[in-house]
Amino acid sequence: MEKLPSILLIDDDQTNNFLNELLLNKLEVAERVLVAESGTAALGLLAQGTPDAPALILLDVNMPGMSGMQFLEAYQQLPAEQRGATVVVMLTTTMDARDLVRLDELSIAGLVSKPLTKEKVSDLLQLHFQRQLGA
């Protein structure tokens, strides 16, 4: 499978980040896996002008400080070259009905329940990138 250039994980939970990064690296789905522990840190990372915009952002909904929703609002204000053709998927454990309504207003590619698994990664790759995980 052709690897994605990069994936950005945004989650305030260090354990989730560690496990998700481990899974993505084990599955060899991206050249680089970037991790930010807050929406603010993620915006800073994107503003630094990494070599290329992440192909995929996996974003936690509930984070202290800047929530996933607030990150999306700020992210959509970035110049197009910083956003690239990035697919944004929200990672969540539970969803409040008000959050679902708000997410409909923001341009995200979908929702994935935590924890991230090989099957969920495979589904994301097939749906958004037309790629199959290797055997």
C-alpha positions as MATLAB code, in Angstrom:
seq = 'MEKLPSILLIDDDQTNNFLNELLLNKLEVAERVLVAESGTAALGLLAQGTPDAPALILLDVNMPGMSGMQFLEAYQQLPAEQRGATVVVMLTTTMDARDLVRLDELSIAGLVSKPLTKEKVSDLLQLHFQRQLGA';
ca = [
       0.000    0.000    0.000;
       1.196    3.494   -0.806;
       1.690    5.307    2.504;
       0.029    8.615    3.309;
       2.585   11.431    3.627;
       1.562   12.167    7.212;
      -1.159   11.779    9.807;
      -1.759   14.244   12.639;
      -3.187   12.906   15.922;
      -4.745   15.553   18.169;
      -5.738   14.287   21.614;
      -5.055   15.496   25.146;
      -4.753   11.896   26.396;
      -1.107   10.800   26.221;
      -2.049    7.113   26.471;
      -4.440    7.381   23.504;
      -1.771    9.215   21.518;
       0.840    6.582   22.350;
      -1.443    3.664   21.433;
      -2.765    5.324   18.261;
       0.729    6.279   17.108;
       1.939    2.743   17.827;
      -0.950    1.263   15.817;
      -0.488    3.595   12.843;
       3.266    2.951   12.755;
       2.747   -0.819   13.063;
       0.277   -0.744   10.169;
       2.738    1.373    8.152;
       0.010    3.683    6.861;
       2.008    6.947    6.885;
       5.520    8.205    6.326;
       5.159   10.330    9.482;
       2.764   10.359   12.424;
       2.635   13.743   14.123;
       1.133   14.151   17.597;
      -0.324   17.229   19.276;
      -1.785   17.166   22.768;
      -4.055   20.166   22.219;
      -5.808   22.039   19.469;
      -3.538   24.997   20.108;
      -0.411   22.843   19.732;
      -1.827   21.346   16.505;
      -2.459   24.797   15.018;
       1.090   25.756   15.957;
       2.422   22.650   14.246;
       0.424   23.382   11.095;
       1.534   27.038   11.116;
       5.196   25.935   11.205;
       4.717   24.769    7.658;
       5.546   21.103    7.934;
       6.821   19.823    4.547;
       3.282   18.934    3.538;
      -0.156   19.201    5.103;
      -1.275   16.001    6.843;
      -3.386   13.766    4.630;
      -5.435   12.789    7.675;
      -6.179   14.479   10.992;
      -7.604   12.316   13.777;
      -9.117   14.796   16.219;
     -10.455   14.267   19.730;
     -13.733   16.084   20.421;
     -13.354   16.813   24.135;
     -10.097   18.477   25.133;
      -9.373   21.102   27.783;
      -8.585   24.579   26.508;
      -9.347   24.368   22.806;
     -11.927   21.661   22.085;
     -12.000   19.684   18.859;
     -14.835   21.912   17.619;
     -12.875   25.079   18.386;
      -9.838   23.601   16.628;
     -11.976   22.949   13.529;
     -13.284   26.507   13.514;
      -9.724   27.874   13.715;
      -8.403   25.279   11.244;
     -10.933   26.314    8.609;
      -9.570   29.870    8.822;
      -6.051   28.737    7.855;
      -4.811   29.441    4.317;
      -5.664   26.671    1.860;
      -1.988   25.676    1.436;
      -1.741   24.926    5.172;
      -4.913   22.840    5.065;
      -4.144   21.039    1.813;
      -6.461   18.174    0.920;
      -6.646   17.022    4.513;
      -9.354   14.610    5.656;
     -10.483   15.409    9.220;
     -12.051   12.614   11.268;
     -13.278   13.086   14.828;
     -12.329   10.482   17.432;
     -14.789   10.221   20.274;
     -16.119    8.042   23.067;
     -19.594    9.542   23.335;
     -21.388   12.233   21.440;
     -23.817   14.756   22.837;
     -26.677   15.525   20.437;
     -25.654   19.211   20.413;
     -22.116   18.191   19.403;
     -23.470   16.126   16.507;
     -25.494   19.089   15.248;
     -22.443   21.348   15.504;
     -20.233   18.799   13.716;
     -22.706   18.744   10.842;
     -22.034   22.462   10.380;
     -18.262   21.943   10.270;
     -16.653   20.115    7.394;
     -15.430   16.824    8.774;
     -15.200   13.548    6.923;
     -16.703   11.455    9.696;
     -16.732   10.158   13.235;
     -14.852    7.158   14.607;
     -15.442    5.805   18.092;
     -12.459    5.211   20.345;
     -10.397    3.132   20.579;
      -8.797    3.205   17.146;
      -8.374   -0.328   15.767;
      -6.819   -1.928   12.707;
     -10.319   -2.387   11.259;
     -11.229    1.269   11.780;
      -7.963    2.417   10.205;
      -8.594    0.066    7.280;
     -12.109    1.490    6.821;
     -10.777    5.074    6.882;
      -8.102    4.270    4.301;
     -10.607    2.580    1.983;
     -13.288    5.245    2.342;
     -11.172    8.389    2.063;
      -7.996    7.329    0.243;
      -9.032    4.239   -1.771;
      -6.158    2.295   -0.199;
      -6.021   -1.191    1.267;
      -3.964   -2.199    4.254;
      -1.267   -4.742    3.499;
      -1.765   -8.325    4.623;
];
